[in-house]
Amino acid sequence: MDARQFAEDICGRLRDASYQAFFVGGCVRDMVLGREPADYDVATDATPDRVQELFPRSIAVGARFGVILVVEDGLEVEVATFRSDVGYADGRHPEKVVYASTAQEDVIRRDFTINGLLYDPKTDEVLDYVGGREDIRAKLIRAIGNAEARFEEDKLRMVRAVRFAARLNFTIEPTTFAAIRELAPEIHSVSCERLNDELTKILTEGAARRGFELLDETGLLVELLPEIVQMKGVEQPPQYHPEGDVWIHTRMLLEKLPAGVSPTLAWSALLHDVGKPPTFVAPKGPGDRIRFDGHAEVGTKMAHEIVRRFRFSNEDVEQIESLVANHMRFKDVPFMKPSTLKRFVRQPHFDEHLELHRIDCLSSNRNLETYQQVKEFLEATPPEEVHPARLLTGEDLKEMGFVPGPSFREILRALEDAQLEGRIRTRAEALELLRDEFPHPS
């Protein structure tokens, strides 16, 4: 049984129990657009308690707001009771939830007309009380009813409007757009975790450039990521960046992010040059050029602050920092010793480092020579040569009388360098190198 069949079965069981039941929201929108829905949601006039009685293997994920998650054989469908909310003092949660008796009452409280469609699987009929089908034909993102009221209810809807417009290649309807411009400074009332989720979707759904251009046009970008806005007008040396300023360059990288790209790679594409505005140095005279000395180091600290602000996991913080910190090291690859190059390419998720370098080059000078060199090196070098098992360990050194400390680490590093460069291949050769280069402790 697939997800759609599961949702249809849920609707059927609810109808058999004398309740109304419809597909609702994004799944209906995608069906009208001829797209395969990622998931299915059901709306019903059955109360949450009644839904749980009918579906014992369900989970009350949001019973307070009338939402029950029905689970079976790895499939999940959210079943929400028709409701009409009263007041949103915190800009997210309704002060009071009033269950409604009709689907029409339920959909007029939803965010956008394209998400306010219902589908009756029994009759194969789309029910439209808000003009959603017409807006889909016109490729418009329009708030249901009063736009300001919809955004006051949940400020995150402003970012969602941008995401839907970017992903679907729609235009934000003028009144809705104006309401976002007016209320953009209030976006800070939304939790960082929810903002992270929406911004990451914008970056990873295949329309990141358009999404961030819309964030900028609506006034949301300066509120959410003022560090990105600072890229505008920051010129770059034309011999390396003929495309233009840092903002143009960054948008070109975003344009190259495919749907489904990893969040860490996507955020690093956005943030890799965030350190350029504060490190900009104009040419000092004829023959000099624009410089951004230390921009990778400064950018790494700024990226850390940004991703911490949006409550990323420690693992993701480390990877994004690493991507920003190392993106300039590719220029040194032709001059690296074999040991240095092997250490460079064995960083965690190095495929993301390499891909960031590729799209960085394609968004500037288009020189992919270093990219090809690293790619060929990885293809030609067995993994056991890139990250070989140590010939001598720290325990071995301690047994020989060496004391852990700075010199201890220096010895292990020298032994590993020799191994990575192919100068030693056996334990006996490692011991000989140890005797020759490091006097035995007395």
C-alpha positions, 0 to 999 in steps of 0.5 A, spaced: 500 500 500 502 506 498 501 513 501 495 515 497 492 509 498 493 509 505 490 516 505 484 514 501 483 508 506 483 513 512 478 517 509 473 511 507 473 509 514 472 516 517 466 516 512 463 509 514 463 512 521 459 518 518 464 523 518 466 528 512 473 526 510 478 530 505 485 530 502 487 537 504 493 542 503 499 541 499 497 534 497 491 537 493 495 543 490 501 538 488 495 533 485 492 539 481 499 541 478 500 534 476 506 533 481 507 527 486 505 529 493 511 528 498 505 526 503 498 526 504 494 530 510 486 529 511 481 534 514 475 531 518 469 533 522 471 527 527 474 530 533 481 528 535 478 523 540 474 520 535 479 519 530 484 515 535 478 511 537 477 509 530 485 508 529 488 505 535 495 505 532 495 513 532 499 518 535 496 525 538 502 529 535 498 535 536 491 533 539 491 540 542 490 543 535 486 537 533 491 533 529 492 526 530 498 522 526 495 515 523 501 510 522 501 503 519 506 499 516 511 505 516 506 510 512 504 516 516 498 521 515 496 527 519 488 527 520 486 534 522 479 536 525 476 542 522 477 548 526 476 555 526 481 559 530 480 565 535 486 570 536 494 568 535 497 573 541 504 569 540 504 570 532 504 562 532 499 558 536 491 560 536 489 562 543 483 558 542 481 552 538 474 552 536 472 545 532 468 547 526 462 543 522 464 544 515 470 544 511 469 551 508 470 554 515 476 550 516 480 552 509 479 559 510 483 559 516 489 556 512 495 560 509 495 561 502 489 559 496 493 554 493 494 550 500 486 551 501 484 546 496 480 539 498 479 533 494 474 528 495 477 521 494 470 518 493 468 523 488 474 524 485 472 532 486 477 538 488 473 543 492 475 550 492 472 555 496 478 560 496 480 561 489 486 556 489 485 553 482 485 560 479 491 562 483 494 555 481 493 557 473 495 564 474 501 562 478 500 566 484 501 565 491 495 569 495 494 569 502 487 567 504 482 573 506 486 578 509 493 578 508 496 581 514 491 577 518 494 571 516 501 573 517 499 576 524 497 569 526 503 566 524 509 570 522 513 564 519 507 564 513 511 570 510 517 566 509 513 560 507 510 565 501 517 566 499 519 558 499 512 556 495 513 562 490 521 560 489 519 552 488 513 553 484 516 558 480 510 563 482 509 570 483 507 573 490 500 577 489 501 584 490 497 585 496 500 579 499 507 581 497 506 588 500 503 585 507 510 581 507 514 588 506 510 591 512 510 585 517 517 583 515 521 586 522 516 582 526 519 575 523 523 575 529 517 573 533 518 566 530 523 561 533 530 560 530 528 552 529 522 554 525 526 559 521 532 554 520 527 549 517 524 554 512 530 557 510 533 550 509 528 548 505 529 554 500 536 552 500 535 545 498 528 545 494 532 547 487 530 554 487 535 557 492 537 563 488 530 565 486 528 564 494 534 568 496 532 574 491 525 574 494 527 574 501 531 580 499 525 583 495 520 582 501 525 585 506 526 578 510 533 577 508 535 583 512 532 581 518 534 574 518 541 574 515 543 581 515 550 578 514 548 576 507 545 583 505 552 586 506 555 582 500 551 587 496 556 592 492 562 589 495 566 588 489 571 583 487 578 583 483 575 582 476 581 577 474 578 572 479 571 574 479 569 577 472 562 575 474 561 581 479 560 583 486 560 578 492 552 578 492 552 576 485 557 571 486 553 568 492 547 568 488 550 564 482 552 559 487 545 558 490 543 557 482 547 551 482 544 547 488 540 542 485 533 539 489 535 534 494 542 537 496 545 536 503 543 542 508 550 543 510 553 544 503 547 548 501 548 553 507 556 553 506 554 555 499 551 561 502 556 563 507 562 561 504 564 568 502 560 571 508 567 574 511 569 578 505 565 584 506 568 585 513 575 584 510 575 588 504 581 592 502 581 597 496 587 597 491 592 601 494 595 603 487 596 602 480 598 594 479 594 592 486 588 589 486 582 588 491 584 584 497 580 580 502 586 577 507 583 572 512 576 572 509 576 564 510 578 565 517 573 571 519 568 567 515 568 561 519 567 565 525 561 569 522 558 562 519 559 559 526 555 565 529 550 564 524 548 557 524 548 557 532 543 562 531 539 558 527 540 552 532 543 547 528 546 541 531 553 540 533 555 535 527 552 540 522 555 546 525 562 543 525 561 541 517 559 548 515 565 551 519 569 546 515 567 547 509 567 555 509 574 554 513 577 550 507 574 553 501 580 557 499 585 551 500 584 548 494 588 554 491 594 550 494 593 543 492 598 544 486 603 545 491 601 540 497 606 535 499 603 528 498 602 527 506 598 534 506 594 532 500 592 526 503 590 529 509 586 534 506 582 529 502 580 525 508 576 530 511 569 528 513 564 528 507 570 531 503 565 530 497 561 536 499 568 540 499 569 538 492 562 540 490 563 547 493 569 548 490 566 546 483 560 551 483 565 556 486 569 556 480 563 555 475 561 561 479 567 565 478 573 564 473 570 557 471 577 554 472 576 547 474 583 544 473 584 543 481 577 540 481 580 535 476 586 534 479 583 532 486 578 528 482 583 524 479 587 523 485 581 520 489 580 516 483 587 513 482 588 513 490 586 507 494 582 509 500 587 505 504 593 509 502 589 516 503 588 513 511 592 508 512 592 504 519 598 507 523 605 503 523 606 505 530 601 508 535 601 512 541 601 506 545 607 503 542 611 510 543 609 509 551 612 502 551 618 505 548 619 510 554 616 516 550 612 521 554 606 524 551 606 531 550 608 536 544 614 532 542 610 525 542 605 528 537 610 531 533 613 524 532 606 521 531 605 526 525 612 525 522 611 518 522 604 519 519 607 524 514 613 519 512 607 513 511 603 518 507 609 520 502 610 512 501 617 513 505 615 507 510 611 502 509 612 497 514 613 497 522 620 495 521 621 501 517 617 506 522 622 503 527 628 505 523 625 512 522 624 513 529 631 511 531 634 515 526 630 522 527 628 521 534 633 520 540 630 514 544 629 517 551 634 515 556 
